[in-house]
Amino acid sequence: MDTIASLFSFITTPVSWVIVQFHSLYGAIFGPDSGWAWGLSIVSLVVLIRICLIPLFVKQIKATRGMQALQPKMKAIQERYKNDKQRQSEEMMKLYKETGTNPLSSCLPILAQSPFFFALYHVLSAIANGQTIGVINQSLLESARQAHIFGAPLAAKFTDSAEKAASLGASITDVRIVTAVMIVMMSLSQFYTQRQLMQKNVDLSVKTPFMQQQKMLMYIFPLIFAVMGINFPVGVLVYWLTTNVWTMGQQMYVINQNPTPGSKAQDQYLTRLLKHVSTHGDVKGRGKKKIVAVIVAKGPDRNDNERKFITALTKQGLAAQADGSVIKSAEATADADAASGGAAKRQQPKRQTKSQRQTPPKPSSKK
């Protein structure tokens, strides 16, 4: 671990500096030696990092959707060149180049967080060992070692011995209970985030090996976190639990506002959008208009959810436009005219009674 930590030592000082700045703010409120001051400093570090990573998250979403859209073509290439792995790889790279898709883009947020994660781990390990690091001097070191979160020291780990826990001013029982609860919460949040993605934001009309891989990751990642978590200090568990909760909330927002085409989330979104149009008579909001415009531009290539949305609009006498707005359709206008003004233009002949129909018309007199 020392070798890995040394690789990220260039960022240890900036990370420790950010934590100290937040600690000076929260320390003035909760007290400099409190677990709240140090714990919230780590939470704030996560929030700051994740805000900076929002552009990468947007790239990740686009890359994931691009990969999902390419799955049928990739499967066709694999079947066509199943006996020629080199040609298969060449055709895959050609496909990525033509579509501007980068498979590694989906890993960018995790890769970008790695230096901060290892730097924080190194900082907390130094605190546990009573060593100053970065901008954390001796006085801050003593303050951090006294900080407890729900009875567990910031630098304590599940695997620590009773003597190590006692040296940090805590009992091994408190340390293991707190770390176990945090590890479970961390794993569950990871599982729920992946499950939410698989159940709501995947195009269910396309069955590919990619979906099977995602299902496997849904179970594998939480297990990896659970196994690795027993070696994480409490401060690192706070960091990772916070970033998991942030990811879960961020993904929930994206799924609700900009779902993957063909997914269950898109069906739910278009149902809400249809209700919105029915209430207001038009599409309100730039984001909603953009989604409607994309659906209109697809034409016959629309998926089932999008066709159902357009059909529902038509039944209400509305038509989606290329700019994302919605107007009354020509058919609806014609029907309205026929029901009002059109009736005055074309009057039906007056209906005759039975006696009138049976009575022959009188011959006209000639002069």
C-alpha positions in Angstrom: 0.0 0.0 0.0 2.9 2.4 0.7 4.0 2.0 -3.0 0.5 2.9 -4.2 0.3 5.8 -1.7 3.6 7.2 -2.9 2.3 7.3 -6.5 -0.4 9.7 -5.3 1.8 11.7 -2.9 1.7 14.7 -5.2 -1.9 15.3 -4.2 -1.5 14.5 -0.5 -0.7 18.1 0.4 -3.6 19.7 -1.6 -6.1 17.1 -0.1 -4.8 17.8 3.5 -5.0 21.5 2.9 -8.6 21.3 1.7 -9.5 19.2 4.8 -7.8 21.7 7.1 -9.7 24.7 5.5 -13.0 23.0 6.0 -12.0 21.9 9.5 -11.2 25.5 10.5 -14.8 26.4 9.4 -16.6 23.5 11.1 -14.3 23.6 14.1 -15.5 27.1 14.9 -19.1 25.7 15.1 -18.7 22.2 16.7 -15.3 22.5 18.3 -11.9 21.8 16.7 -11.5 18.3 18.3 -15.1 17.0 17.6 -15.8 14.2 15.2 -18.4 16.5 13.5 -15.8 19.0 12.6 -13.4 16.4 11.0 -16.2 14.2 9.6 -18.0 17.1 7.9 -14.6 18.3 6.5 -14.3 14.9 4.7 -17.9 15.1 3.5 -17.3 18.6 2.2 -14.1 17.4 0.4 -16.3 14.8 -1.4 -18.9 17.4 -2.4 -16.2 19.7 -3.7 -14.6 16.9 -5.7 -17.9 15.7 -7.1 -18.9 19.2 -8.2 -15.6 19.5 -10.1 -16.3 16.1 -11.7 -19.8 16.9 -13.0 -18.5 17.5 -16.6 -16.9 14.0 -16.5 -20.1 12.6 -15.2 -21.9 14.1 -18.2 -19.3 12.4 -20.5 -19.8 9.2 -18.7 -23.6 9.3 -19.3 -23.1 10.0 -23.0 -20.5 7.3 -23.3 -22.7 4.7 -21.5 -25.7 5.5 -23.8 -23.4 5.5 -26.8 -22.2 2.0 -25.9 -25.8 0.8 -25.3 -26.8 2.1 -28.8 -23.8 0.3 -30.4 -24.6 -3.1 -28.8 -26.5 -4.5 -31.7 -23.8 -3.5 -34.2 -21.1 -4.9 -31.9 -22.9 -8.1 -31.5 -23.2 -8.4 -35.4 -19.4 -7.8 -35.7 -18.7 -10.5 -33.1 -20.9 -13.0 -34.9 -19.5 -12.1 -38.4 -15.8 -12.4 -37.3 -16.1 -14.9 -34.5 -13.3 -16.9 -36.0 -11.0 -13.9 -36.6 -10.3 -12.1 -33.4 -7.9 -9.6 -35.0 -10.4 -8.6 -37.6 -13.1 -8.4 -34.9 -10.9 -6.0 -32.9 -10.2 -3.9 -36.0 -13.9 -3.6 -36.9 -14.7 -2.7 -33.3 -12.1 0.1 -33.3 -13.4 1.3 -36.6 -17.0 1.4 -35.2 -15.8 3.4 -32.2 -14.0 5.8 -34.4 -17.0 6.3 -36.8 -19.4 6.9 -33.9 -17.0 8.9 -31.8 -17.5 6.5 -28.8 -14.9 5.8 -26.2 -15.5 2.8 -24.0 -13.2 4.2 -21.3 -15.3 7.3 -20.9 -17.7 5.5 -18.6 -14.8 4.9 -16.2 -13.6 8.6 -16.1 -15.3 9.7 -12.8 -13.9 6.7 -10.9 -10.4 7.1 -12.4 -10.5 10.9 -11.6 -11.4 10.2 -8.0 -8.7 7.6 -7.4 -5.9 10.1 -6.6 -8.0 11.8 -4.0 -9.1 8.5 -2.5 -5.6 7.2 -2.1 -4.4 10.6 -0.9 -7.1 10.7 1.8 -6.3 7.1 2.8 -2.6 8.0 3.1 -3.5 11.1 5.2 -5.7 9.1 7.6 -3.1 6.3 7.9 -0.5 8.9 8.9 -2.9 10.3 11.5 -3.5 6.7 12.9 0.3 6.2 13.1 0.8 9.6 14.8 2.7 11.2 11.9 2.3 14.7 10.5 1.5 14.8 6.8 1.0 17.6 4.2 -0.2 20.7 6.0 -1.4 18.7 9.1 1.0 19.8 11.8 1.4 18.3 15.3 -1.5 20.3 16.8 -3.9 19.3 14.0 -2.7 15.7 14.3 -3.5 15.5 18.0 -6.9 17.1 17.2 -7.7 14.5 14.5 -6.6 11.6 16.7 -9.1 12.8 19.4 -12.0 13.1 16.9 -14.6 10.3 17.1 -17.6 9.5 14.9 -20.3 7.7 16.9 -17.6 6.5 19.3 -15.1 5.3 16.6 -11.9 7.3 16.0 -11.5 8.9 12.5 -8.3 6.8 11.8 -9.6 3.4 13.3 -10.2 0.3 11.1 -12.3 -2.8 11.5 -9.2 -4.9 11.5 -7.4 -2.9 14.2 -6.5 -4.7 17.4 -7.9 -3.8 20.8 -4.6 -2.2 21.7 -4.6 0.0 18.6 -8.2 1.1 19.3 -7.3 1.8 22.9 -4.4 4.0 21.8 -6.8 6.0 19.8 -9.1 6.4 22.8 -11.9 3.9 21.9 -13.0 0.3 22.5 -12.6 -2.3 19.8 -16.4 -3.1 20.1 -17.4 0.5 19.3 -14.9 0.6 16.3 -16.2 -2.7 14.8 -19.9 -1.8 15.3 -19.5 1.6 13.6 -17.3 0.4 10.8 -19.5 -2.7 10.1 -22.6 -0.4 9.9 -20.8 2.0 7.5 -19.5 -0.9 5.3 -23.0 -2.3 5.0 -24.4 1.1 4.1 -21.6 1.7 1.6 -22.3 -1.7 -0.1 -26.1 -1.3 -0.1 -25.8 2.2 -1.6 -23.6 0.9 -4.3 -26.0 -2.0 -5.0 -29.0 0.2 -5.1 -27.3 2.7 -7.5 -26.4 -0.1 -10.0 -29.8 -1.8 -9.6 -31.6 1.5 -10.2 -29.6 1.9 -13.4 -30.4 -1.6 -14.6 -34.1 -1.6 -13.8 -35.0 1.9 -15.0 -32.4 3.3 -17.3 -31.5 0.5 -19.7 -33.1 0.0 -23.1 -35.0 -3.2 -22.5 -35.7 -3.8 -26.2 -32.0 -4.6 -26.8 -30.7 -7.9 -25.2 -26.9 -7.9 -25.4 -23.9 -9.3 -23.4 -23.4 -5.7 -22.2 -26.6 -6.0 -20.1 -25.4 -9.3 -18.6 -22.1 -7.7 -17.7 -23.9 -4.8 -16.0 -26.0 -7.3 -14.0 -22.9 -9.1 -12.8 -21.3 -5.8 -11.7 -24.5 -5.0 -9.7 -23.6 -7.9 -7.4 -19.8 -7.9 -7.7 -19.1 -4.2 -6.9 -20.9 -4.3 -3.5 -19.0 -7.4 -2.5 -15.7 -5.8 -3.5 -16.5 -2.8 -1.4 -17.5 -5.0 1.6 -14.2 -6.9 1.5 -12.1 -3.9 1.0 -14.0 -1.9 3.5 -12.7 -3.8 6.5 -9.3 -2.3 5.8 -10.5 1.3 5.4 -10.2 3.8 8.2 -13.5 5.4 9.4 -12.6 8.6 7.7 -12.3 6.8 4.3 -15.6 5.0 4.9 -17.2 8.4 5.5 -15.6 9.5 2.2 -16.8 6.5 0.2 -20.3 6.4 1.7 -20.7 10.1 0.9 -19.6 9.7 -2.7 -21.9 6.7 -3.1 -24.9 8.7 -1.8 -23.9 11.6 -4.1 -23.7 9.2 -7.1 -27.1 7.7 -6.2 -28.8 11.1 -6.0 -27.1 12.4 -9.1 -28.1 9.3 -11.1 -31.6 9.5 -9.8 -31.8 13.1 -11.1 -30.5 12.2 -14.5 -32.8 9.2 -14.8 -35.8 11.3 -14.0 -34.9 14.3 -16.2 -33.0 12.7 -19.1 -33.7 8.9 -19.3 -32.2 6.5 -21.7 -34.3 6.0 -24.9 -36.3 2.8 -24.8 -36.0 2.4 -21.0 -38.7 2.1 -18.3 -37.6 5.5 -17.0 -38.3 7.0 -20.4 -41.8 5.6 -20.4 -42.4 7.1 -17.0 -40.9 10.4 -18.1 -43.0 10.6 -21.2 -46.1 9.8 -19.2 -45.4 12.7 -16.9 -44.6 14.9 -19.9 -48.0 14.0 -21.5 -49.8 14.9 -18.3 -47.8 18.2 -18.3 -48.8 19.0 -21.9 -52.5 18.1 -21.2 -52.5 20.5 -18.2 -50.7 23.5 -19.8 -51.5 22.9 -23.5 -47.8 23.2 -24.4 -44.3 22.1 -23.4 -42.9 24.3 -20.7 -39.1 24.3 -20.1 -36.1 24.1 -22.4 -35.1 20.6 -21.3 -38.6 19.2 -22.0 -38.7 20.9 -25.4 -35.3 19.5 -26.3 -36.5 15.9 -25.6 -39.7 16.4 -27.7 -37.6 17.9 -30.5 -35.4 14.8 -30.5 -38.4 12.5 -30.6 -39.9 14.5 -33.6 -36.5 14.4 -35.4 -36.4 10.6 -35.1 -39.4 10.1 -37.3 -40.0 6.4 -38.1 -37.0 5.4 -36.0 -38.8 6.2 -32.7 -38.9 3.4 -30.1 -42.2 2.1 -28.6 -42.2 4.7 -25.7 -41.8 7.6 -28.2 -44.5 6.2 -30.6 -46.9 5.8 -27.7 -46.2 9.4 -26.7 -46.8 10.8 -30.2 -50.0 8.7 -30.6 -51.3 10.0 -27.2 -50.7 13.6 -28.3 -52.6 12.9 -31.6 -55.6 11.5 -29.7 -55.7 14.7 -27.8 -55.7 16.7 -31.0 -52.1 17.9 -30.5 -49.0 17.7 -32.7 -45.4 17.9 -31.6 -43.2 20.3 -33.6 -39.6 20.3 -34.7 -38.7 23.0 -32.2 -40.2 20.9 -29.3 -43.4 22.9 -29.0 -46.9 21.4 -29.2 -49.7 22.8 -31.2 -53.3 21.8 -32.2 -53.1 19.4 -35.1 -54.7 20.2 -38.4 -57.1 17.3 -38.0 -58.3 18.7 -34.6 -58.8 22.1 -36.2 -60.8 20.6 -39.1 -63.0 18.7 -36.6 -63.5 21.8 -34.6 -64.5 23.8 -37.7 -66.9 21.1 -38.8 -68.5 21.1 -35.4 -69.0 24.9 -35.4 -68.6 27.1 -38.5 -68.5 24.2 -41.0 -72.1 23.2 -40.0 -73.3 26.6 -41.2 -71.6 26.3 -44.5 -73.0 22.8 -45.4 -76.5 22.4 -44.1 -78.2 19.0 -44.4 -81.6 18.9 -46.2 -84.6 19.0 -43.9 -85.9 15.6 -43.0 -89.4 14.8 -44.4 -92.1 13.0 -42.5 -93.6 9.7 -43.8 -96.8 11.3 -45.1 -94.7 13.9 -47.0 -92.6 11.2 -48.6 -95.8 9.2 -49.7 -97.6 12.3 -51.2 -96.5 12.8 -54.8 -95.4 16.2 -55.7 -97.9 18.5 -57.4 -97.3 19.0 -61.1 -96.2 22.5 -62.0 -98.7 24.5 -64.0 -97.6 25.7 -67.4 -98.5 29.1 -68.7 
